[in-house]
Amino acid sequence: MNINMILDMVSAGGDRAVVTAAGRSLTAAELSALSRRAAGRFRGHPAVLYLGVNHLAYPVALFGSVLAGVPFVPLNYRLGAEQLDALVARHPGALVLRPQDLDALVEADGGQDVPEPDDLDWGGESVAVIIYTSGTTSAPKAALLRHRHLMAYVLNTLEFGSAAESDATLVSVPPYHIAGLTNLLSNLYTGRRIVYLTAFDAREWLETVRAERVTHAMLVPTMLARIVEAVGDAGARTPSLRSLAYGGSRTPRPVLERALRLFPDTGFVNAYGLTETASSIAVLGPEEHRTAFASADPAVRDRLGSVGRALPGIEIQIRTEAGEPAGPGVPGLVFARGSQISGEYGGRSALDSEGWFPTRDLGRLDAEGYLFIEGRADDTIIRGGENIAPAEIEDVLLEHPGIAEAAVIGVPDPEWGQRLVAVLVGAGDPEEIKRWVRARLRSSKTPDAIVFRPELPKTETGKLLRRNLVAELESSHA
């Protein structure tokens, strides 16, 4: 149950290209040989820190770390120098791979093959990867993923060698994101060639899909919105694209519906998961998208706003504030349980005595088991003693024709405890927008103030940095 098993299986592919980046490809045999040579360089270090972009060196560094028996730690290279130095300092003695080191890692004459050591834990209990959470509401935490967690995700959800020889996946999420890691493992396992984009650009993404005859792709919602805008009225012209997965944060309904119209022959997949759950734990598949999009039944169409149902081997439970299981349609905290779920931070486990992981997401399950995520528990606004989930108000705001993006936050108020402020990208009359919300939600959920901004602060993977807005507006209302 060690991810080295994936490399061993891939090695049988010989001269078949398995990963492409910047116009160059590695065959299965080359990936295996380069990984073994990298392992010789990595041994003796307590960890390998990867500070690079999507590059042929990424899979080499990952499997080299596995073969050396040390954790692989992909870091966000976009962080400021002070933040990045602080993360590097958490791993004294680690080998640091910076952008200037990557080309050497994939040179054919970069070293000698090294035999695997006899003392490695191939049983799956050792730490394979450490990923720092995005820290949208607090400081980043080091989430530990053991080999058994990653292999449980791969083995429970995928079939080895199930892809056609011509299949190719376009990966544009960054390597420090959990989706970047699991896209690598899952596509190698199924036999689908991986095509990397070094940096995301909507037009380049479309051109790459066409040039590389990409069949599968994964995006975060911000990327999907930019692609929809780039396609415009000209049409997607991507006949090879059979599957388009999206996830990582909430996708505005207007963006999704427009994408479904622009890519009518592409199967859409909404995937929900966290770093701590070793990737997706719930999925809304292509047929479910098509059924919901075409349905006149509001309950069925509403499922376009869900993240689907639990994957095999995963249990999902909604709990009330009292800690009791909630019934269908009743909102509460989302808990998950399964063999792929780690929930571990530097030796401290967040799992309860029965193995349930508190995701810190608010959500609800409908009677058919579809999961609806309604925001982070940390985002909850308490106004006059009432708990308000910003996501509900944001969804209504995004239905307004003049609004492209919306974030609702709470700022201190001496009478109500917190007052609602809607920060919007777009244009419109503030009072008319308030009336729009009031007509669809009760008055207690109508924003007290409307603020326009040219853009909202987000992480590189499209997650709203709500805490940045809260700090800004709290200071302006102090």
HELIX and SHEET records of a PDB file:
HELIX    1   1 ASN A    4  SER A   11  1                                   8    
HELIX    2   2 ALA A   28  PHE A   42  1                                  15    
HELIX    3   3 ALA A   57  ALA A   68  1                                  12    
HELIX    4   4 ALA A   81  ALA A   89  1                                   9    
HELIX    5   5 PRO A   99  ASP A  101  5                                   3    
HELIX    6   6 LEU A  102  LEU A  105  1                                   4    
HELIX    7   7 HIS A  147  THR A  157  1                                  11    
HELIX    8   8 ILE A  178  THR A  190  1                                  13    
HELIX    9   9 ALA A  202  ALA A  211  1                                  10    
HELIX   10  10 PRO A  221  VAL A  231  1                                  11    
HELIX   11  11 GLY A  232  ALA A  234  5                                   3    
HELIX   12  12 ARG A  253  LEU A  262  1                                  10    
HELIX   13  13 THR A  275  THR A  277  5                                   3    
HELIX   14  14 PRO A  286  ALA A  294  1                                   9    
HELIX   15  15 PRO A  298  ARG A  301  1                                   4    
HELIX   16  16 ASP A  302  GLY A  305  5                                   4    
HELIX   17  17 ALA A  377  ASP A  379  5                                   3    
HELIX   18  18 PRO A  390  LEU A  398  1                                   9    
HELIX   19  19 PRO A  430  ARG A  440  1                                  11    
HELIX   20  20 SER A  443  LYS A  445  5                                   3    
HELIX   21  21 ARG A  466  SER A  476  1                                  11    
SHEET    1   A 9 ARG A  24  THR A  27  0                                        
SHEET    2   A 9 ALA A  17  ALA A  21 -1                                        
SHEET    3   A 9 ARG A 193  TYR A 196  1                                        
SHEET    4   A 9 ALA A 168  VAL A 171  1                                        
SHEET    5   A 9 HIS A 216  LEU A 219  1                                        
SHEET    6   A 9 SER A 243  GLY A 247  1                                        
SHEET    7   A 9 GLY A 267  LEU A 274  1                                        
SHEET    8   A 9 SER A 279  LEU A 284 -1                                        
SHEET    9   A 9 ARG A 309  ALA A 310 -1                                        
SHEET    1   B 3 PHE A  72  PRO A  74  0                                        
SHEET    2   B 3 VAL A  48  TYR A  50  1                                        
SHEET    3   B 3 LEU A  95  LEU A  97  1                                        
SHEET    1   C 4 VAL A 127  TYR A 132  0                                        
SHEET    2   C 4 ALA A 142  ARG A 146 -1                                        
SHEET    3   C 4 GLU A 344  TYR A 345 -1                                        
SHEET    4   C 4 ARG A 348  SER A 349 -1                                        
SHEET    1   D 4 ILE A 314  ARG A 319  0                                        
SHEET    2   D 4 GLY A 332  GLY A 338 -1                                        
SHEET    3   D 4 PHE A 357  LEU A 365 -1                                        
SHEET    4   D 4 LEU A 371  ARG A 376 -1                                        
SHEET    1   E 2 ILE A 381  ARG A 383  0                                        
SHEET    2   E 2 GLU A 386  ILE A 388 -1                                        
SHEET    1   F 3 ILE A 403  ASP A 413  0                                        
SHEET    2   F 3 GLY A 417  GLY A 426 -1                                        
SHEET    3   F 3 ALA A 449  PHE A 452  1                                        
END                                                                             
